[in-house]
Each structure stands twice: as C-alpha cells, then as structure tokens.
Amino acid sequence: MSEFNFTQEVLLSMERIEAKLEEVSKNQQEMREDSKRLETRLRKVEQKTNLIGAIGGTGAAAVVALSMDYIKKTLGL
C-alpha cells in the first residue's frame, strides 16, 4: 500500500469517526431533551396525584364524619 493510499484511508476513517461522534452528540442532546420532557411530565403527574390524594383524604374524612353523625342519630346519642 502506498503512503498516499494509507493517508487517504486514514483521512476517510477520521471522517467516519467524526460523523459518528456528531451522531452520538446529537443522540445525547435528544436524550437530554426527552429526559427534561419526561421529568416535566412526572412533576405534573405527581402534582395531580398529590391533589387527588388531598381531595380523597378530605372526602374520606367527610364520609367518616357523616357516618359517625348518622350512627349517633340512629343510636339516639
């Protein structure tokens, strides 16, 4: 193999490596963006879950209180 062919092969290999590195970099950026979107969604779901839990807890307390009142009235207490 001549020196020219070897140099040309090395340059072509370096170009392929650079292209792969750019592709990896782009994929990493997309993954970071996806991660941020997922984190945002997770926070929204967590907030809604907390709200539902708070509403459910309040509702459960109201049901217990009404049940207690009904039982007291039924028993004549």
Beta strands, then each sheet from edge to edge (+ up, - down):
end
